Amino acid sequence: MQILQLRGAMAESIWLNCSTGVSVDRPVLLGFAPAKLLHRYSFADVLNEDTGLGYQRRFNSQHSQDFRRYIRQTGASTIPLTLNLRPYEKGWKVENVGCGQARLEIELDAGKIMAQVDCQHRLGCLEDLDIQLPFMCYVGLSLKEEMEVFSTINSKAKGLSNSLLDFHDAHLAGDLAKDRPEIFIALHLNNDPDSPWCRQLDLGGESTSGMTRRASLRTMQKAIKRFLNSTRSLKTRSPETVTQIVMSFWRAVAEVLPAQWSTPRKHILTKGVGVYALMDIAADLYNEAEDGAKLDRGYFVNRLADFAYDIDWSTTGRLKGLGGEGGVNEAVEYIRETRKRSHLKVVSNG
């Protein structure tokens, strides 16, 4: 590494000597640099759920501190950090010098020009260390290409949110409504201002509304997939129409059970077992509808009002502690049995 004063009005620049090559089909630079230098000029593009920008998981400070303690030990090592020189960021250029070598020039005041594709927790707490680290840096990947690389590298990574992978799938899909309708519908529930789930699903990033979030995107999309498989609704309706039906159901749930909906910590409506169970009940109500019936909020309100009040939705009652596939099945059976008894009661009184 060299720090040189360039001619003219340009600021001092850092020159990193690198080897050039390709990682399968992508051009990359391979080199070494002090940890604090790489930290200074790179950033983790964490998903901001409020704006929809970014794509990476939340920063885990403990994870990063653990790596800091490790890397300072005698005999410590690490695989190369994976970075990407963003094509639209100013303050850098690559000069090929031949024989498989290049120099990466970074202006001292360039700012955060490299995205941390796979190293945010390794670099996160190393801003003051001179320890030499190896790096592999892609040159000019687009944001979509960068996201694809990140998702591929981390698809099986411990601690990476499944909901964040679903979010990646949504952005990388050519036709989301056709390719992954369950994610299409779940994201619509999370994004539509008229949805009771608006900004309530945990996508795996960071959000100012984090304390009010309830279920995860992964939970919701899997529950919706159960609904789609049970109703086969996409054989006769468009994904957009089915989305409105699912939205109408959840609006009805929030309307019929306002107290339970507004206190998620005390009730299971928005917890995993509740989301799965209610989508199964939504499938029942869908399949029972007469041909030509309007499956709107009013339809679901009327059906839910017939039995929803008779169910103990609390986290301390009949549904306490249920989890997993068996717990969901038990919850669905309990709701269905309660609904059946409520129906018989109405018939006998009629």
Helices and strands as residue ranges (DSSP letters): E 2-4, E 13-23, E 26-34, H 35-40, E 42-43, H 61-71, E 81-85, E 92-98, E 101-107, E 114-118, H 120-123, E 132-139, H 143-154, H 162-172, H 176-179, H 181-191, G 210-212, H 217-231, G 233-235, H 239-256, H 258-262, H 272-288, H 297-305, G 308-310, H 324-349
